[in-house]
Amino acid sequence: MEIWIIYSIGFLAQILFSGRLLIQWVLSEKAKKVITPSLFWQMSLFASFLLFVYGYLRDDFAIMLGQTLTYFIYIRNLQLQGKWKKSPIALRFFILIFPVLIVLYGFNNNKIDVINLFKNEAIPLWLLIWGSVAQIIFTLRFVYQWIYSEKNKESILPFGFWLLSLAGSIMILIYAVMRRDPVLFLGHIFGSIVYVRNLILLKKTND
C-alpha cells in the first residue's frame, strides 16, 4: 500500500482524537468544569478503529496494543451514557467483531504478521519496549476512568485520567520523535496542551 495512504489513515485518526479533545475542552471551558459529552466517546471509537489499522499497516505493535486496550472501554462508556443501543445493529456488530477479523486476517494471509510486528527493523527492541510501556500507561487512564465511572454509575473523566494522559502522552511524544512518526507527534503535542488545561480546570473546581 502507498505510504501516503497509510499516513492519511493515521492523520485522520489523530484529527478525530484531537477533535474529540477540542470539543470536550470547549464545552468544559463553557461550563467552567470538566464534562464528558457522548461525542467524545463516539469520535474516540472511530479514531481508535482507524489508528489500529494504521498501526497494523506500519507493523507497529505499540500502536496496535494501545488501541486494542482502549477500544472496548470506549464502547462501555457509550453504554453507560445510553448511546450504544441507539446505533444500528449492523454497525454495532461490525465494531465488536472488527478486532477479531484483523487477528484472523493476520494469521491467514500467507505471512506471519506477529513476527513482523516484533522484528520490525525500523524499531529497535528497546524502542519497541519504550513505546509499548508508553501505550500501556496511556491506556491505564481509560482503565482508571472505566473503574471510576462504573463505581459512580456514570461516564466521568476524573483528575487521575488527565494525569495519566499527560504522563503517557509525554512518553509517546518521545517515542514519536525516535520513530520519526509525524502522526503520533502532532496528535500528542495538541493532546498534552488539553490535558494540562483540564488538570487546571479540575484543580480550580476542587479548590
WONORPE-V590222 format. One record per residue. RES is the residue in one letter. D_CENTER is the distance of its C-alpha to the mean C-alpha in Angstrom with 1 decimal. Layout:
BEGIN
res:RES d_center:D_CENTER
res:RES d_center:D_CENTER
END
This chain:
BEGIN
res:M d_center:23.6
res:E d_center:24.1
res:I d_center:21.8
res:W d_center:21.6
res:I d_center:20.2
res:I d_center:17.4
res:Y d_center:16.6
res:S d_center:16.9
res:I d_center:14.2
res:G d_center:11.8
res:F d_center:13.1
res:L d_center:12.9
res:A d_center:9.2
res:Q d_center:9.0
res:I d_center:11.8
res:L d_center:10.2
res:F d_center:7.3
res:S d_center:10.4
res:G d_center:12.6
res:R d_center:11.0
res:L d_center:11.4
res:L d_center:14.8
res:I d_center:15.9
res:Q d_center:15.1
res:W d_center:16.8
res:V d_center:19.8
res:L d_center:20.4
res:S d_center:20.2
res:E d_center:22.6
res:K d_center:24.8
res:A d_center:24.9
res:K d_center:25.3
res:K d_center:22.8
res:V d_center:19.1
res:I d_center:18.5
res:T d_center:15.8
res:P d_center:16.5
res:S d_center:15.7
res:L d_center:14.6
res:F d_center:11.5
res:W d_center:10.4
res:Q d_center:11.9
res:M d_center:10.2
res:S d_center:6.7
res:L d_center:8.2
res:F d_center:9.8
res:A d_center:7.3
res:S d_center:5.4
res:F d_center:9.1
res:L d_center:10.0
res:L d_center:7.8
res:F d_center:9.0
res:V d_center:12.4
res:Y d_center:12.2
res:G d_center:11.7
res:Y d_center:14.5
res:L d_center:16.7
res:R d_center:16.6
res:D d_center:17.2
res:D d_center:14.4
res:F d_center:13.9
res:A d_center:11.6
res:I d_center:8.9
res:M d_center:9.8
res:L d_center:10.0
res:G d_center:6.5
res:Q d_center:5.4
res:T d_center:8.8
res:L d_center:8.7
res:T d_center:6.3
res:Y d_center:7.7
res:F d_center:11.0
res:I d_center:10.2
res:Y d_center:9.2
res:I d_center:12.5
res:R d_center:14.3
res:N d_center:13.8
res:L d_center:15.1
res:Q d_center:17.9
res:L d_center:18.7
res:Q d_center:19.0
res:G d_center:21.2
res:K d_center:19.4
res:W d_center:18.4
res:K d_center:22.1
res:K d_center:22.8
res:S d_center:20.9
res:P d_center:23.2
res:I d_center:23.8
res:A d_center:23.4
res:L d_center:19.9
res:R d_center:18.8
res:F d_center:20.5
res:F d_center:18.9
res:I d_center:15.3
res:L d_center:16.4
res:I d_center:18.2
res:F d_center:15.9
res:P d_center:14.5
res:V d_center:18.2
res:L d_center:19.5
res:I d_center:17.5
res:V d_center:18.9
res:L d_center:22.3
res:Y d_center:22.3
res:G d_center:21.4
res:F d_center:24.5
res:N d_center:26.8
res:N d_center:26.7
res:N d_center:29.4
res:K d_center:27.5
res:I d_center:25.7
res:D d_center:22.1
res:V d_center:21.2
res:I d_center:23.9
res:N d_center:22.5
res:L d_center:19.1
res:F d_center:20.9
res:K d_center:23.7
res:N d_center:22.1
res:E d_center:24.8
res:A d_center:22.5
res:I d_center:20.6
res:P d_center:23.0
res:L d_center:22.6
res:W d_center:22.2
res:L d_center:19.4
res:L d_center:17.6
res:I d_center:18.1
res:W d_center:17.0
res:G d_center:13.7
res:S d_center:13.2
res:V d_center:14.3
res:A d_center:12.0
res:Q d_center:8.9
res:I d_center:10.8
res:I d_center:11.6
res:F d_center:8.2
res:T d_center:7.4
res:L d_center:10.9
res:R d_center:10.3
res:F d_center:9.1
res:V d_center:12.0
res:Y d_center:14.2
res:Q d_center:13.3
res:W d_center:14.0
res:I d_center:17.3
res:Y d_center:18.2
res:S d_center:17.8
res:E d_center:19.7
res:K d_center:22.4
res:N d_center:22.8
res:K d_center:22.5
res:E d_center:20.3
res:S d_center:16.7
res:I d_center:16.7
res:L d_center:14.6
res:P d_center:17.0
res:F d_center:17.9
res:G d_center:16.4
res:F d_center:12.9
res:W d_center:13.4
res:L d_center:15.3
res:L d_center:12.8
res:S d_center:10.2
res:L d_center:13.1
res:A d_center:14.2
res:G d_center:11.1
res:S d_center:10.6
res:I d_center:14.3
res:M d_center:14.2
res:I d_center:11.6
res:L d_center:13.9
res:I d_center:16.8
res:Y d_center:15.3
res:A d_center:14.7
res:V d_center:18.4
res:M d_center:19.8
res:R d_center:18.1
res:R d_center:19.1
res:D d_center:15.8
res:P d_center:16.0
res:V d_center:12.7
res:L d_center:10.7
res:F d_center:13.6
res:L d_center:13.9
res:G d_center:10.4
res:H d_center:10.5
res:I d_center:14.2
res:F d_center:13.8
res:G d_center:11.0
res:S d_center:13.5
res:I d_center:16.2
res:V d_center:14.7
res:Y d_center:13.9
res:V d_center:17.5
res:R d_center:18.9
res:N d_center:17.4
res:L d_center:18.9
res:I d_center:22.1
res:L d_center:22.2
res:L d_center:21.8
res:K d_center:24.4
res:K d_center:26.8
res:T d_center:26.3
res:N d_center:27.1
res:D d_center:30.1
END
